[in-house]
Amino acid sequence: MTPEQVPDLLRPGMRVFVPGASNEPSALLEAIAARPEAAAGITFVQFPLPGMNRFDFAGWHAEARMESFFLSGSIRGSFEAGRVDFLPMHMRRVYGHLATCRSFDLVLVQLGRDGNGDFRHGPNLDFLEAALGNGRRIIAEVNAAFTPPAGAPRMPEDAIHHLLESEHALPELPPPELDSVSRMIGAEVAALIPDGACIQTGIGSIPAAVLAALHEHNDLGLHGGLIDDAGLALIERGVLTGARKAIDRHLHITGMALGTTGLYDRLAECPEVVFRPARYTHEVGVIAELENFVSINSAVEVDLLGQVSAEMVGGRQISGTGGSVDFMRGAATSPGGRSIVAMTATAKGGSLSRIVPALASGTAVTAARTDVDCVVTEYGVAELRGRSVDARARALIRIAAPAFRDELTAAWQERRRRM
């Protein structure tokens, strides 16, 4: 196909699945954006990530809509206008939803050619399998600017209905700069991870600081939703080996890669980094087979009951539910597993405590108090698992910023009287 022919495939009433993160088929989307009237009556479905995915599908036409499992700045205006339907779901449930919901008339994919000339998926596989199995026609963008990951699955040529050739760089997510506070938190978390453990981390400065603090560990495994430059560095250093994993031994399991062009280029030569869908990466039954699985995620705030909010600020949706709870619950089934929430003790230059007496009215609970084993800030570790409500509150107050501890203590005493 030529780009000019792509909008001709759209008809009002269609549902179109679009991969997100680092494998968004942007040449196909640019072709539609050039003729926005073609989006009238179309519902686009995507899990976008901030800083990676820039298209506002619902903004292309007044009669276009979008279903999303994550909110980013690029679609905020359409969300506020009521043209984006936000679906709060854990990652594993998103996969199941996409596999069984009303079928997709079109599924867009981005592919590359490997060294043998075969088509392989780009560096994001989390929901593609579900959408492809529930789709009627496949439009493939074959991007000549990258070589796909060696551990990504092949795409049969005869499964493709339409094909567009393109050549453009994949979106990059540069490694975050690590400040002294992030490094302190990273060191606290690293001290909780034994040699031979299997880890999962997220995006941001604190996960990057944790990975940086693991340089002297041995035989760690990786099983999670993503790999970034810091994770690849641990593989190349010989820290991440997967040698002690009961399943997928010597393999590093991920759903997507997020990072620099250097990361994407290197993955083309790393068949041991294996891309799997969310039904595998986020599946509790799979994680249960991994001993000492350690889930490491962040939060916006944690209250004195141990409840976690990771997606709202002041009742305003800023991101999405994501996959953290899938991994927390997986860790609970893993022999020796544990779930860690790591965050700075304060926000806004120290003026706000991230440890709060209670989550504000209107704020969604991302993780229940029963899902979290410990919370880490730059002031230490609060062990919550197996402790009473009073002991949990005291532990959380001890790792809050000193300026807020008296206020938190008084608030807990008042709350305790009403329990």
C-alpha positions as CSV (number, residue, x, y, z in Angstrom):
1,M,0.0,0.0,0.0
2,T,0.9,3.7,-0.3
3,P,0.2,6.0,2.7
4,E,-2.6,7.6,0.6
5,Q,-4.4,4.3,0.4
6,V,-4.5,3.6,4.2
7,P,-7.5,5.9,5.1
8,D,-9.6,4.2,2.4
9,L,-9.7,1.0,4.6
10,L,-11.6,2.8,7.3
11,R,-15.4,2.7,7.5
12,P,-17.8,4.3,10.1
13,G,-18.5,1.8,12.9
14,M,-15.1,0.1,12.7
15,R,-13.0,-0.9,15.8
16,V,-9.3,-0.5,15.2
17,F,-6.6,-1.9,17.5
18,V,-3.3,0.1,17.7
19,P,-0.3,-1.2,19.6
20,G,1.3,1.3,21.9
21,A,4.6,2.0,23.6
22,S,7.8,1.5,21.5
23,N,5.9,-0.5,18.8
24,E,3.3,2.1,17.7
25,P,2.9,1.9,13.9
26,S,3.4,5.6,13.4
27,A,3.6,5.7,9.6
28,L,0.1,4.1,9.4
29,L,-1.2,6.6,11.9
30,E,0.4,9.5,10.1
31,A,-1.4,8.4,7.0
32,I,-4.8,8.5,8.8
33,A,-4.0,11.8,10.5
34,A,-3.3,13.3,7.0
35,R,-7.0,12.6,6.2
36,P,-8.7,13.1,9.6
37,E,-12.2,12.8,8.0
38,A,-11.5,9.1,7.6
39,A,-11.6,8.7,11.4
40,A,-15.3,9.6,11.6
41,G,-17.2,6.9,13.4
42,I,-14.1,4.9,14.2
43,T,-13.3,3.6,17.7
44,F,-9.5,3.3,18.2
45,V,-8.3,1.0,21.0
46,Q,-4.8,1.5,22.5
47,F,-2.8,1.3,25.7
48,P,-0.6,4.4,25.3
49,L,2.4,5.4,27.3
50,P,3.3,9.0,28.1
51,G,6.4,10.2,26.3
52,M,6.1,7.4,23.8
53,N,2.7,7.7,22.1
54,R,1.7,11.1,20.8
55,F,-1.5,10.6,18.7
56,D,-4.9,11.7,19.9
57,F,-7.1,9.5,17.8
58,A,-10.3,10.9,19.2
59,G,-9.1,14.4,18.3
60,W,-8.9,13.6,14.6
61,H,-12.7,14.0,14.2
62,A,-15.7,15.0,16.3
63,E,-17.2,11.6,15.7
64,A,-14.0,9.6,16.4
65,R,-13.7,7.8,19.7
66,M,-11.0,6.0,21.7
67,E,-10.9,3.3,24.3
68,S,-7.8,3.5,26.5
69,F,-6.4,1.7,29.5
70,F,-3.9,4.4,30.4
71,L,-4.2,8.2,30.3
72,S,-1.4,10.4,28.8
73,G,-1.1,14.1,28.2
74,S,-1.7,13.6,24.5
75,I,-5.2,12.3,25.0
76,R,-6.1,14.4,28.1
77,G,-8.2,16.9,26.1
78,S,-10.3,14.3,24.4
79,F,-10.8,12.5,27.7
80,E,-12.1,15.7,29.3
81,A,-14.3,16.2,26.2
82,G,-15.8,12.7,26.8
83,R,-14.5,11.2,23.6
84,V,-12.0,8.8,25.3
85,D,-13.4,5.9,27.3
86,F,-10.9,5.1,30.1
87,L,-11.1,1.4,31.2
88,P,-9.4,0.8,34.6
89,M,-7.9,-2.7,34.3
90,H,-4.8,-4.6,35.4
91,M,-2.6,-5.6,32.5
92,R,-3.5,-9.3,32.7
93,R,-7.2,-8.4,32.6
94,V,-6.6,-6.0,29.6
95,Y,-5.3,-9.0,27.7
96,G,-8.4,-11.1,28.5
97,H,-10.6,-8.2,27.6
98,L,-9.0,-7.6,24.2
99,A,-9.2,-11.3,23.4
100,T,-13.0,-11.5,24.1
101,C,-14.5,-8.1,23.5
102,R,-16.3,-7.1,20.3
103,S,-13.9,-8.0,17.5
104,F,-11.6,-5.6,15.8
105,D,-12.2,-4.8,12.2
106,L,-8.6,-3.8,11.7
107,V,-5.5,-4.6,13.7
108,L,-2.5,-2.4,13.0
109,V,1.0,-3.9,13.6
110,Q,4.6,-2.8,13.2
111,L,7.0,-5.3,12.0
112,G,10.7,-5.5,11.0
113,R,12.7,-7.9,9.0
114,D,15.3,-10.1,10.8
115,G,18.6,-11.2,9.3
116,N,16.8,-13.9,7.3
117,G,14.3,-11.5,5.9
118,D,11.5,-12.9,8.0
119,F,8.9,-10.6,9.6
120,R,9.1,-10.3,13.3
121,H,7.2,-8.1,15.7
122,G,8.7,-5.0,17.1
123,P,9.6,-4.4,20.8
124,N,6.1,-4.6,22.3
125,L,4.1,-7.8,22.5
126,D,2.0,-7.3,25.5
127,F,-1.5,-7.3,24.0
128,L,-0.9,-8.0,20.3
129,E,-1.6,-11.7,20.5
130,A,-5.0,-11.0,22.0
131,A,-5.9,-8.4,19.4
132,L,-4.7,-10.5,16.5
133,G,-6.7,-13.5,17.6
134,N,-9.8,-11.2,17.8
135,G,-9.2,-9.3,14.6
136,R,-10.6,-9.6,11.1
137,R,-7.9,-7.9,9.0
138,I,-4.3,-7.1,9.6
139,I,-2.5,-4.0,8.3
140,A,1.2,-4.3,8.8
141,E,3.7,-1.5,8.7
142,V,7.2,-2.9,7.9
143,N,9.7,-0.5,9.2
144,A,13.1,-0.7,7.5
145,A,14.8,1.5,10.1
146,F,15.1,-1.2,12.8
147,T,15.9,-4.9,13.1
148,P,13.4,-6.6,15.3
149,P,14.3,-8.2,18.6
150,A,15.7,-11.7,18.1
151,G,13.5,-12.9,20.9
152,A,10.3,-11.5,19.3
153,P,7.9,-13.9,17.5
154,R,7.7,-14.1,13.8
155,M,4.7,-12.9,11.9
156,P,3.5,-15.2,9.1
157,E,3.5,-13.3,5.8
158,D,0.2,-15.0,4.7
159,A,-1.6,-13.6,7.7
160,I,-1.1,-10.0,6.5
161,H,-3.9,-8.5,4.5
162,H,-2.3,-5.1,3.7
163,L,1.3,-3.9,4.0
164,L,2.9,-0.5,4.1
165,E,6.7,0.0,3.9
166,S,8.2,2.7,6.1
167,E,11.5,3.8,7.5
168,H,11.6,5.8,10.8
169,A,13.3,5.6,14.2
170,L,11.4,4.0,17.1
171,P,10.4,6.3,19.9
172,E,13.1,6.5,22.5
173,L,12.8,6.8,26.3
174,P,16.2,8.1,27.6
175,P,17.5,6.7,30.9
176,P,16.5,9.0,33.8
177,E,19.1,11.0,35.7
178,L,19.6,9.6,39.2
179,D,19.8,12.0,42.1
180,S,21.0,11.2,45.6
181,V,17.6,10.4,46.9
182,S,16.8,7.9,44.1
183,R,20.2,6.2,44.7
184,M,19.4,5.9,48.5
185,I,16.1,4.3,47.8
186,G,17.7,2.0,45.2
187,A,20.3,0.9,47.7
188,E,17.6,0.1,50.3
189,V,15.6,-2.0,47.8
190,A,18.7,-3.8,46.5
191,A,19.5,-4.9,50.1
192,L,16.2,-6.7,50.2
193,I,16.9,-8.8,47.1
194,P,18.8,-12.0,47.6
195,D,21.2,-13.5,45.0
196,G,19.3,-15.8,42.6
197,A,16.0,-13.8,43.0
198,C,13.8,-13.1,39.9
199,I,12.9,-9.4,39.7
200,Q,10.3,-7.2,38.0
201,T,10.7,-3.4,37.8
202,G,8.8,-0.5,36.3
203,I,9.6,2.8,34.6
204,G,11.3,5.9,36.2
205,S,14.2,7.0,38.2
206,I,13.6,4.8,41.2
207,P,13.4,1.5,39.2
208,A,16.5,2.7,37.4
209,A,18.3,3.3,40.7
210,V,17.3,-0.1,42.0
211,L,18.8,-1.8,38.9
212,A,22.0,0.4,39.2
213,A,22.3,-0.8,42.8
214,L,22.2,-4.5,41.8
215,H,25.5,-4.5,40.0
216,E,27.2,-6.7,42.5
217,H,24.4,-9.3,42.8
218,N,24.6,-12.7,41.3
219,D,22.4,-14.9,39.1
220,L,19.3,-12.7,39.2
221,G,16.4,-13.5,36.9
222,L,14.1,-11.2,34.9
223,H,10.4,-11.8,34.4
224,G,8.3,-8.7,33.9
225,G,6.5,-6.3,31.7
226,L,9.5,-4.4,30.4
227,I,13.2,-4.2,29.8
228,D,15.1,-1.0,29.6
229,D,18.7,0.1,29.1
230,A,19.5,-0.5,32.8
231,G,18.2,-4.0,32.6
232,L,20.2,-4.8,29.5
233,A,23.3,-3.4,31.3
234,L,22.8,-6.0,34.0
235,I,22.5,-8.8,31.5
236,E,25.8,-7.7,29.8
237,R,27.5,-7.4,33.2
238,G,26.5,-11.0,34.0
239,V,24.2,-10.1,36.9
240,L,21.0,-11.1,35.2
241,T,21.6,-14.7,34.1
242,G,18.4,-16.5,34.9
243,A,20.5,-19.4,36.0
244,R,18.4,-20.2,39.0
245,K,14.9,-19.9,37.5
246,A,12.8,-23.0,37.7
247,I,11.2,-22.1,34.3
248,D,12.6,-20.1,31.4
249,R,16.1,-20.8,32.7
250,H,18.8,-18.6,31.2
251,L,16.0,-16.6,29.5
252,H,14.9,-13.0,30.3
253,I,11.2,-12.7,29.9
254,T,9.6,-9.3,29.0
255,G,6.5,-7.9,27.3
256,M,8.2,-4.8,25.8
257,A,11.4,-2.8,25.5
258,L,11.5,0.8,26.4
259,G,14.7,2.8,26.0
260,T,17.2,4.1,23.5
261,T,18.0,3.2,20.0
262,G,21.1,1.4,21.4
263,L,18.8,-0.9,23.4
264,Y,16.7,-1.7,20.4
265,D,19.7,-2.4,18.3
266,R,21.3,-4.7,20.9
267,L,18.1,-6.7,21.4
268,A,18.3,-7.7,17.7
269,E,21.4,-9.8,18.8
270,C,20.0,-11.1,22.1
271,P,17.7,-14.1,21.5
272,E,17.9,-14.8,25.3
273,V,15.6,-11.7,25.8
274,V,12.3,-13.3,25.0
275,F,9.1,-11.3,24.3
276,R,5.9,-12.8,25.6
277,P,2.3,-11.6,25.8
278,A,0.7,-10.3,29.0
279,R,-1.1,-13.6,29.5
280,Y,2.4,-15.0,30.3
281,T,4.3,-12.1,31.7
282,H,1.5,-11.0,34.1
283,E,0.0,-14.4,34.8
284,V,0.0,-15.3,38.5
285,G,0.1,-19.0,37.7
286,V,3.4,-18.5,35.8
287,I,4.9,-16.3,38.5
288,A,4.1,-18.9,41.1
289,E,6.7,-21.2,39.5
290,L,9.5,-18.6,40.0
291,E,11.1,-18.8,43.4
292,N,12.0,-15.6,45.2
293,F,10.1,-13.4,42.8
294,V,10.5,-9.8,43.8
295,S,8.0,-7.2,42.5
296,I,9.3,-3.6,42.6
297,N,6.9,-0.8,41.8
298,S,6.3,2.8,42.7
299,A,3.4,4.9,43.9
300,V,1.9,8.3,44.1
301,E,1.1,7.9,47.8
302,V,0.5,5.3,50.5
303,D,-1.8,5.7,53.4
304,L,-1.3,4.4,57.0
305,L,-3.4,1.3,56.3
306,G,-0.9,0.4,53.5
307,Q,-3.3,1.2,50.6
308,V,-1.5,2.4,47.5
309,S,-2.6,5.0,44.9
310,A,-0.4,4.9,41.8
311,E,-2.7,6.5,39.2
312,M,-4.5,9.6,40.6
313,V,-3.5,12.9,42.1
314,G,-6.2,14.8,43.9
315,G,-8.8,12.7,42.3
316,R,-7.5,13.4,38.8
317,Q,-6.6,10.4,36.7
318,I,-3.0,10.9,35.6
319,S,-2.0,7.4,34.3
320,G,-3.6,4.0,34.6
321,T,-3.9,0.9,36.7
322,G,-1.0,-0.9,34.9
323,G,0.4,-4.2,35.9
324,S,1.8,-3.6,39.4
325,V,-1.0,-5.5,41.2
326,D,-0.6,-8.5,38.8
327,F,3.0,-8.7,39.9
328,M,2.2,-8.1,43.6
329,R,-0.2,-11.0,43.6
330,G,2.2,-13.1,41.7
331,A,4.9,-12.4,44.3
332,A,2.4,-13.6,47.0
333,T,2.3,-17.0,45.3
334,S,6.0,-17.3,44.7
335,P,8.0,-19.3,47.3
336,G,10.0,-16.6,49.0
337,G,8.5,-13.9,46.9
338,R,7.7,-10.4,48.1
339,S,6.2,-7.1,46.7
340,I,8.0,-3.8,47.3
341,V,6.6,-0.3,46.8
342,A,9.5,2.2,46.5
343,M,8.9,5.9,46.4
344,T,10.3,9.2,47.6
345,A,8.9,10.3,51.0
346,T,7.8,13.7,49.8
347,A,6.7,15.5,46.6
348,K,6.7,19.1,45.5
349,G,10.1,19.9,46.9
350,G,9.4,18.4,50.3
351,S,6.1,20.3,50.9
352,L,3.9,17.2,50.6
353,S,4.2,13.8,52.2
354,R,3.6,10.8,50.0
355,I,2.8,8.8,53.2
356,V,-0.7,10.1,54.1
357,P,-3.2,9.5,56.9
358,A,-5.8,8.3,54.4
359,L,-6.2,8.3,50.7
360,A,-8.2,11.4,49.7
361,S,-11.9,11.0,49.0
362,G,-12.3,10.4,45.2
363,T,-8.8,8.8,44.9
364,A,-8.8,5.3,43.5
365,V,-7.0,2.5,45.4
366,T,-4.6,0.9,42.9
367,A,-3.3,-1.8,45.3
368,A,-5.1,-3.0,48.4
369,R,-3.4,-3.0,51.8
370,T,-3.3,-6.8,51.5
371,D,-1.1,-6.7,48.4
372,V,1.9,-4.9,49.7
373,D,4.7,-6.5,51.7
374,C,6.9,-3.5,52.3
375,V,7.3,0.1,51.5
376,V,10.7,1.8,51.0
377,T,11.6,5.5,51.0
378,E,14.9,7.2,51.5
379,Y,14.3,7.0,55.3
380,G,14.2,3.2,55.4
381,V,12.0,0.1,55.0
382,A,8.5,-0.4,56.4
383,E,7.7,-4.1,56.7
384,L,4.0,-4.6,56.5
385,R,3.5,-8.3,55.8
386,G,2.2,-10.2,58.8
387,R,1.9,-7.1,61.0
388,S,-1.1,-5.6,62.8
389,V,-2.7,-2.4,61.6
390,D,-1.0,-0.4,64.5
391,A,2.4,-1.9,63.7
392,R,2.0,-1.2,60.0
393,A,1.1,2.5,60.7
394,R,4.1,2.9,63.0
395,A,6.4,1.4,60.5
396,L,5.1,3.7,57.7
397,I,5.4,6.8,60.0
398,R,9.0,5.9,60.7
399,I,9.9,6.1,57.0
400,A,8.0,9.3,56.4
401,A,9.9,12.6,56.2
402,P,10.6,13.7,59.7
403,A,8.7,17.0,59.3
404,F,5.4,15.0,58.8
405,R,5.8,12.3,61.5
406,D,4.1,14.1,64.4
407,E,1.2,15.0,62.1
408,L,0.9,11.4,60.9
409,T,1.0,10.0,64.4
410,A,-1.8,12.3,65.6
411,A,-3.8,11.4,62.5
412,W,-3.4,7.7,63.1
413,Q,-4.4,8.0,66.8
414,E,-7.6,9.8,65.8
415,R,-8.3,7.3,63.0
416,R,-7.6,4.4,65.4
417,R,-10.1,5.7,67.9
418,R,-12.8,5.5,65.1
419,M,-11.9,1.9,64.0
